Every structure is written in structure tokens, then in C-alpha cells.
Amino acid sequence: MSNSNTTATPYTRLATIYDYAMRHVDYVHWARYVLSLLARHHAVPSRVLDLACGTGSLALELHRRGVDVLGADGCKEMMSVAVEKARKLNYPIPFYHRNLLNLDDLPACDAVLCLYDSINYLMSPEMVLQAFEEVHRVVTRNGVFVVDICTENNSRQYFSNMQSTEAGDGFSYLRHSYYKKREGVQYNKFEIHFEDTDEMVTELHQQRVYSLAMIEKIVAASPFEMVGAYGGFGYAPPTELSDRVHFVLKKRNT
Ligand SMILES: C[S@@+](CC[C@H](N)C(=O)[O-])C[C@H]1O[C@@H](n2cnc3c(N)ncnc32)[C@H](O)[C@@H]1O
């Protein structure tokens, strides 16, 4: 029995163990892939913004590849981890605390990325549209916006009533994932036990699932046009059976 039970805002307490929980993610591969998408669309960005950068793993990897990168995230705790990782490596990456729905005062960038389901955290098409409009303010005239989504197939296949327990250095956690088709929402509940404080923390993450058609509709209503859509980490067009889809958007000529 733990000393205290707390319910925390998503990512605020997961932040310190996020890199452990996501250790299966190959950010080297992801960085290579996203740079290949930019090249495919003739984008040679001099400055890249990694939006919803989390603990900065992708931003760090892009910096290693010579990219002038900056990061932004809505969760201070996630960003603190990113800042500390960059400091230890002596990488001069600026990180900004920003909500996807308000990107005021960010430097203009030729490429903006928003990856690893981050856009799924916006719970309505209206919010996604607002985020796209905000990105439009940041990206330069011939710039590119690369955004991915986790698909319904992904939620059904891998997050339908899935439970796992993991233990790391000084913590353990139970992760329960479930998908409510009627709501179109994927849930990830983390119950984390921190040994030093003997504290049990619960975080409930909610991700809205968007179909390809929904994203196409949002893009059509936005100041962007879709110039590419790719299933998984490949270059073929996506289908509803793709686990993940990367979209490449460019500013519409007005
Ligand atoms: C699954 S994590 C992905 C993090 C990072 N892109 C990665 O690849 O590891 C989702 C991230 O989105 C951020 N996020 C969710 N909603 C947000 C919002 N409205 N504004 C800014 N960041 C948000 C969270 O704080 C979290 O860092």
C-alpha cells in the first residue's frame, strides 16, 4: 500500500520516466525518415521546429544530423527533461513552452514537425484546425509542415484492452490501454509507483482518433494544402489499415 495516491495531468509525472516507457521508439530511424520526407518535397530547411517535442529525443537526433532545430511543448515537465538532455550534451537547442493552440512569439521556421500522435491529443477537429492555423503563422512562405496521426487501426490492434506492467530504476507502472470506438477515443491509463516517495500517481491520456477523410477535410478548411500522405514509415499512400500516417502540408498560394 503506497503512502499517497495522486491523479496528475497527462505527462506531468510520466515525464521523468517517459524515455524509459518509450525506449522501443527508434528516433534515429524517425529523424532519418522525416528528413527523407522533407527532401522528397524539395524542402531544405535552415530551421526546423519540433512541435510537441516531448522530452526532445527527435530534436536531439536532428541536431546531431546538423539541423538547426528548436523544440516546443505544452508540458513544462516534459520540456524540463528535454532541456536537461540538451544541456548534458551541450547542444544549443532552444525549447519553448507552447500550447499547440497558441504559438505566439515563436521564430519563423522553414519546417515544422508535429509527430508521434501529438495531434491526436487535440480532442476535436476544430482544435486541430486551430493548431494548423497557428502552425501556418510560424512556417515560412515556402515552408513545410509534417504531421502524423495514429490511426483507428492502430488503436484497435494495439490498444484494445492491453495491459502491461514494467519496472525501471526506482519506479514501476501499470499501463492499461483501451479504445472506445463509439467515442473515437483511445485511452492510456498509467498507474505509476515512485519508490522514493512511495507515491502512486495516475495519469489518464486521451487521444482522439481521426480518419484520413477527417484530416483531409481539416486540411481543406485550413490555409495549407496536402502535398503528400504516407502510410507508416514508407512512401506508399496510406490506407485505413496503416498504423500511422505522415502528412506533408505546404502553405496554400493565395
Ligand atoms: C506522445 S508524446 C510525443 C512527444 C514527442 N513528439 C516524441 O516523439 O516523443 C505527445 C506530446 O504532445 C504534447 N502535447 C499534447 N497536447 C499538447 C498541446 N495541446 N500543446 C502542446 N503540446 C501538447 C505532450 O505534452 C507530449 O509531450
The ligand as an ORCA input file, in Angstrom:
! r2SCAN-3c Opt
* xyz 0 1
  C       3.211     11.048    -27.382
  S       4.035     12.479    -26.809
  C       5.140     12.756    -28.180
  C       6.346     13.550    -27.777
  C       7.439     13.644    -28.842
  N       6.948     14.219    -30.083
  C       8.065     12.286    -29.097
  O       8.171     11.913    -30.277
  O       8.476     11.619    -28.151
  C       2.842     13.764    -27.015
  C       3.363     15.150    -26.638
  O       2.376     16.104    -27.014
  C       2.354     17.123    -26.035
  N       1.049     17.787    -26.136
  C      -0.169     17.228    -26.035
  N      -1.110     18.164    -26.197
  C      -0.477     19.344    -26.410
  C      -0.918     20.678    -26.640
  N      -2.201     20.996    -26.698
  N       0.036     21.623    -26.821
  C       1.344     21.324    -26.774
  N       1.818     20.079    -26.545
  C       0.906     19.098    -26.357
  C       2.557     16.399    -24.731
  O       2.986     17.274    -23.702
  C       3.601     15.363    -25.142
  O       4.898     15.842    -24.940
*
